[in-house]
Amino acid sequence: MESDNVQPRGVRPLDGVLVVDVSSFLAGPFCSTQLAEFGADVIKIELPKIGDALRRFGSITECGDSLPWLSECRNKKSVTLDLRKPEGAEILKDLVRRADVLVENFQPGTLEGWGLGWDELKDINERLIMVRISGYGQTGPYRGRPGFGRIGNAFGGLSFLAGYPDRPPVTPGSATIPDYMAGLYGAIGTLLALRARDLTGRGQMIDIGLYEPIFRILDELAPSYQLNGYVRQRMGPGTVNVVPHSHYPTRDGRWIAIACTSDKIFARLAEAMGEPELAGADRWGPLANRERDRAEVDAHVSAWTGRQDRDEVLATCERFQVPCGPVYSIDEIFEDPQYKARGNIAYVRDERIGELAIPNVVPRLSDTPGGIDSLGPRLGAHNDEILRRMLGLSEARMAELAAAGVI
């Protein structure tokens, strides 16, 4: 099931690390997926007969699982287990005794109610690292509130900035950005905790609220408000503190992104437009003047790009070293030579669905790269491997647990 453009399985940085993933939907699973891509052995725990909600989110394929599931739960082993039942909780504890990492994203207090909270699990395995992702984190007055990506975008401050000033806030790119960001920070936290464990011999708990990674990436928003009382408003495709720095239309009905982050770069753009005088000290050369005349500057650049096709504008900007890029739709991404040269799209073959194109592994390591070994697994596909062979449950005991709805 290897990708055509991913290196064959070799040594990976997290080989030998055992991760138990009891999370659902996206934030927690994305955290453990990144660990799996780099060698961790990830056991995905799912409810018997129901499975993770991600299996039913998005476009459903002929094999019964969704495209997000197949892509974002790659490289994992699926085991069915009902943690709400005492027998299921005991089996999870048995896995925890062997595990390096446990990932969860239930509402705070849920696992504690099943006897599976941090205090209980760290007593079972003092080297355990527990990643906990929830809407608002494990502490604070909102800890018990449910949270989803859209709420993380809104509460984190990003949604307020997305859209035009005279229109309602819009979804900034995707409602799932906080899930992906929280999963990313969860993976980073895991790596830090593994390193700390090398030094101390002890595991620890990693606590992330969905909104926190969003708030973390809002550049100068917080210090600017604290120092100056400035509340940034929606600016459409524009960007505060730099002009022109937006999306501009082209003659062929497409769009191009241009980023002039300094006076020097704007001077290059003025040369590219054949109007070097625009970068004079008495015109738009200084940033302060461009900020003052933001609408006029953007209109002038739009008029220039609008007289040419997108590829013409790209070629001119490249010649004058003006940062620019096409505003791509997904079909254009599939045809772009840079994406192809970098292998950014992996084509993975699976017996249930055939070949599927999914985003490739990031980051790119020169000596011990990650890889995609398989798509998201069939529900309970690894029950026998994990429960019988790893934990030593007999076939008779497994039959009993299945009859009781535990597995």
C-alpha positions in Angstrom: 0.0 0.0 0.0 3.0 2.3 -0.5 2.6 5.7 -2.2 4.2 6.0 -5.6 6.2 9.0 -4.5 7.1 8.2 -0.9 10.3 6.5 -0.1 10.2 2.8 0.9 9.8 2.0 4.6 13.1 2.5 6.4 14.2 3.8 9.7 11.8 6.5 11.0 12.4 8.9 14.0 9.6 7.5 16.1 10.1 3.8 15.5 9.4 1.9 18.8 7.0 4.5 20.1 3.6 3.1 21.0 0.7 5.5 20.8 -2.9 4.7 22.0 -5.4 7.1 20.3 -8.8 7.2 22.0 -9.7 10.6 20.4 -12.3 11.1 17.7 -13.0 13.3 14.7 -10.0 15.3 13.8 -7.8 17.2 16.3 -6.6 14.2 18.3 -6.5 11.8 15.3 -4.4 14.4 13.3 -2.0 14.6 16.2 -1.4 10.8 16.3 -1.4 10.6 12.5 1.7 12.9 12.4 3.4 10.6 14.9 2.4 7.5 12.8 3.8 9.1 9.6 7.2 9.2 11.4 7.2 5.6 12.7 5.1 5.5 15.8 2.9 2.4 16.2 -0.6 4.0 16.6 -3.5 2.0 18.0 -6.8 3.8 17.2 -9.5 2.9 19.7 -13.1 3.2 18.3 -16.6 2.3 19.6 -17.7 -1.2 18.5 -20.0 -1.2 15.4 -20.0 2.7 15.3 -16.4 3.8 14.9 -15.0 7.3 14.9 -17.3 10.0 13.7 -14.7 11.0 11.2 -15.6 7.9 9.2 -18.9 9.5 8.4 -17.7 13.1 8.0 -17.3 14.5 4.4 -17.5 12.6 1.2 -18.4 8.9 1.8 -16.5 6.4 -0.5 -17.6 3.1 -1.9 -15.8 1.3 1.0 -18.2 3.0 3.5 -15.6 5.3 5.0 -15.2 9.0 4.3 -12.3 10.7 2.4 -11.2 12.5 5.6 -11.0 9.2 7.4 -9.0 7.5 4.7 -6.6 10.5 4.5 -6.2 11.7 8.1 -6.2 8.3 9.9 -3.4 6.9 7.7 -0.8 4.5 9.1 -3.0 3.4 12.1 -4.4 0.2 13.5 -8.1 0.1 14.4 -9.3 -1.7 17.5 -12.9 -1.6 18.8 -13.3 -1.0 22.5 -16.1 0.5 24.6 -14.4 2.5 27.3 -17.6 3.2 29.0 -17.8 -0.4 30.2 -15.6 -1.6 33.0 -14.1 -4.4 30.9 -13.2 -1.9 28.1 -11.6 0.4 30.6 -9.5 -2.4 32.0 -8.3 -3.4 28.5 -7.3 0.2 27.9 -5.3 0.2 31.1 -3.5 -2.9 29.9 -2.6 -1.0 26.7 -1.5 2.0 28.8 0.9 -0.1 30.7 2.8 -0.7 27.4 2.2 2.7 25.8 4.4 5.7 25.5 1.6 8.2 24.5 -2.1 8.4 24.9 -4.1 10.9 22.8 -7.7 12.0 23.8 -10.1 14.8 22.9 -13.2 14.2 25.0 -14.8 16.9 27.0 -12.9 17.5 30.2 -14.1 15.1 33.0 -15.3 12.4 30.6 -12.3 10.0 31.0 -12.3 10.8 34.7 -15.9 9.5 34.9 -14.7 6.2 33.5 -11.8 5.9 35.8 -9.3 6.8 33.0 -8.2 10.3 33.9 -4.6 11.5 34.1 -4.2 10.8 37.8 -5.3 7.2 37.3 -3.3 6.5 34.2 0.0 8.1 35.4 -0.2 5.7 38.4 -0.3 2.8 36.0 2.6 4.1 33.9 4.7 6.9 35.2 6.4 7.2 31.8 3.1 7.9 30.0 2.6 11.1 28.0 -1.0 12.1 27.7 -2.2 14.5 25.1 -5.5 16.2 26.0 -7.2 18.4 23.4 -10.6 19.9 24.2 -12.6 23.0 23.2 -11.2 25.2 26.0 -8.6 23.1 27.8 -8.7 21.2 31.1 -9.0 24.3 33.3 -10.9 27.6 33.4 -14.6 28.5 33.6 -15.3 27.3 30.1 -13.6 23.9 30.5 -16.9 22.0 30.4 -18.2 23.6 27.2 -18.2 21.5 24.0 -16.0 22.8 21.2 -15.5 22.3 17.5 -13.2 23.9 15.0 -15.6 26.7 14.0 -15.9 27.7 17.7 -12.1 27.6 18.0 -11.8 30.0 15.0 -14.4 32.3 16.5 -13.3 32.3 20.1 -9.6 32.4 19.1 -10.0 35.7 17.3 -9.5 34.6 13.7 -13.1 34.6 12.4 -13.5 38.3 13.3 -10.7 39.1 10.9 -12.0 37.1 8.0 -14.1 38.8 5.3 -14.8 42.4 4.3 -15.4 45.3 6.8 -19.0 45.9 5.6 -20.0 42.2 5.7 -20.4 39.5 8.4 -17.3 37.5 9.4 -16.7 34.4 7.2 -15.1 31.0 7.7 -11.3 31.7 7.5 -10.4 29.1 4.9 -11.8 26.0 6.7 -13.7 25.4 9.9 -11.3 22.6 10.7 -8.2 24.8 10.9 -8.2 24.8 14.7 -8.4 21.0 14.7 -5.4 20.7 12.5 -3.5 23.4 14.4 -4.3 21.7 17.8 -3.3 18.4 16.4 0.0 19.9 15.2 0.7 21.4 18.6 -0.2 18.1 20.2 2.4 16.4 18.1 5.0 19.0 18.9 4.1 18.7 22.6 4.5 14.9 22.4 8.0 15.3 20.9 9.0 17.8 23.6 7.6 15.4 26.3 9.5 12.4 24.9 12.7 14.4 25.0 11.9 15.6 28.6 11.2 11.9 29.5 14.7 11.1 28.3 16.0 13.5 30.9 13.7 12.9 33.8 12.3 9.4 33.3 8.8 10.7 33.8 5.9 11.3 31.4 3.6 14.3 31.6 0.2 15.7 30.5 -0.1 18.0 27.5 -3.2 20.3 27.7 -4.5 22.1 24.6 -7.7 24.1 24.0 -8.8 24.3 20.3 -8.8 28.1 20.4 -5.2 28.4 21.8 -3.3 27.6 18.6 -5.5 30.1 16.7 -4.8 32.9 19.2 -1.1 32.0 19.1 -0.8 32.7 15.4 -2.5 36.2 15.3 0.9 38.0 14.9 0.8 41.4 16.6 -2.9 41.5 17.5 -2.5 41.1 21.3 0.5 43.5 21.9 -1.0 46.1 19.5 -4.3 46.1 21.5 -2.5 46.2 24.8 -0.2 49.1 23.9 -2.4 51.1 21.6 -5.9 50.0 22.1 -6.1 49.0 18.4 -8.8 46.6 17.5 -8.1 45.3 14.0 -11.1 45.0 11.7 -11.8 42.9 8.7 -9.7 43.9 5.6 -10.8 41.5 2.9 -7.7 40.1 1.3 -5.6 43.0 2.5 -3.1 42.9 5.3 -2.4 45.4 8.1 1.0 47.3 8.0 1.8 46.4 4.4 0.5 47.7 1.0 0.1 46.4 -1.7 -0.3 43.0 -0.1 -3.5 41.4 -1.4 -5.2 39.4 -4.2 -5.5 41.1 -7.6 -7.7 40.1 -10.7 -6.2 39.2 -14.0 -7.6 39.5 -17.5 -8.4 35.8 -17.9 -10.7 35.8 -14.9 -8.1 34.5 -12.4 -6.4 36.0 -9.3 -2.9 36.6 -8.3 -1.4 37.2 -4.8 1.2 40.0 -4.6 3.1 40.7 -1.4 5.1 43.9 -1.0 6.4 43.7 2.5 8.9 46.6 2.2 9.6 49.8 0.3 12.3 48.1 -1.6 9.9 45.4 -2.9 7.4 48.1 -3.8 10.1 49.8 -5.9 10.6 46.6 -7.8 6.8 46.4 -8.4 6.7 49.9 -9.7 9.5 49.0 -12.1 7.6 45.9 -13.2 4.5 48.1 -13.9 6.7 50.4 -15.9 6.0 53.3 -13.5 9.2 53.6 -11.4 8.1 57.1 -10.3 5.4 55.5 -8.1 8.1 54.6 -5.7 9.3 58.2 -5.3 9.4 59.8 -1.8 6.5 62.1 -2.8 4.3 59.3 -4.1 4.0 55.8 -2.7 7.6 55.0 -2.0 7.3 55.2 1.8 5.0 52.7 3.5 3.2 55.5 5.4 2.1 57.0 2.1 0.9 53.7 0.8 -1.0 53.0 4.0 -2.6 56.5 3.7 -3.7 55.8 0.1 -4.3 52.0 0.5 -7.5 51.9 -1.6 -5.9 53.9 -4.4 -2.7 51.8 -4.4 -4.7 48.5 -4.5 -6.9 49.9 -7.3 -3.8 50.9 -9.3 -2.2 47.5 -9.0 -5.5 45.8 -9.8 -5.8 47.9 -13.0 -2.3 46.8 -14.0 -2.9 43.1 -13.3 -6.3 43.3 -15.0 -4.8 44.2 -18.3 -2.9 40.9 -18.5 -3.4 37.2 -18.2 -2.3 35.6 -14.9 0.8 33.9 -16.4 1.9 37.2 -17.9 1.7 38.9 -14.5 3.5 36.0 -12.8 6.3 36.1 -15.4 6.8 39.9 -15.0 6.8 39.8 -11.2 9.3 36.9 -11.3 11.5 38.8 -13.6 11.6 41.8 -11.2 11.7 39.6 -8.1 8.4 40.7 -6.8 6.9 38.0 -4.5 3.8 36.7 -6.2 1.8 33.6 -6.7 -1.4 32.3 -8.3 -4.5 31.9 -6.2 -5.0 28.2 -6.9 -8.1 26.1 -6.9 -7.5 22.4 -6.2 -7.6 21.3 -9.9 -4.7 23.7 -10.6 -2.7 22.3 -7.7 -2.9 18.9 -9.3 -1.4 20.3 -12.5 1.4 22.5 -11.0 5.0 21.4 -11.7 6.2 22.5 -8.3 3.7 20.3 -6.5 4.8 17.4 -8.8 8.5 18.0 -8.3 8.1 18.1 -4.5 5.8 15.1 -4.4 3.3 17.0 -2.4 0.4 14.8 -3.5 0.8 11.1 -2.6 -1.0 8.4 -4.6 -1.7 5.5 -2.2 -3.3 2.3 -3.3 -5.7 0.5 -1.0 -7.6 -2.7 -1.7 -10.9 -1.2 -0.6 -10.9 1.8 -2.9 -8.0 1.6 -5.3 -5.7 4.5 -5.7 -6.3 7.7 -3.7 -4.6 11.0 -3.9 -3.9 12.5 -0.4 -1.6 15.3 0.9 1.9 13.9 1.5 3.9 13.9 4.7 5.2 17.2 6.2 8.0 18.0 7.2 10.6 16.5 4.9 13.5 14.9 6.7 16.6 14.1 4.7 17.9 11.0 6.5 14.8 9.5 8.3 11.8 10.6 6.3 8.2 9.8 7.2 5.9 8.0 4.9 2.4 6.7 4.2 2.1 3.0 4.6 -1.7 2.7 4.5 -4.9 4.7 4.4 -7.3 4.9 7.4 -8.1 1.3 8.4 -11.3 -0.7 8.3 -13.2 -0.6 11.7 -11.7 -3.2 14.0 -9.2 -4.4 11.4 -6.5 -5.0 14.0 -8.6 -6.5 16.9 -6.9 -9.8 16.6 -3.4 -8.4 16.3 -3.7 -6.1 19.3 -6.1 -7.8 21.7 -5.2 -11.4 21.1 -1.5 -11.3 20.1 -0.3 -8.3 22.0 -2.5 -8.4 25.1 -3.0 -12.2 25.2 -6.8 -12.4 25.2 -8.0 -15.9 24.3 -10.4 -16.4 21.4 -13.0 -17.4 23.9 -12.6 -14.3 25.9 -12.7 -12.1 22.8 -16.0 -13.8 21.8 -17.4 -13.0 25.3 -16.3 -9.4 25.0 -17.8 -9.1 21.5 -21.1 -10.6 22.7 -21.2 -8.0 25.5 -20.5 -5.2 23.1 -17.1 -4.3 24.7 -15.2 -4.9 21.5 
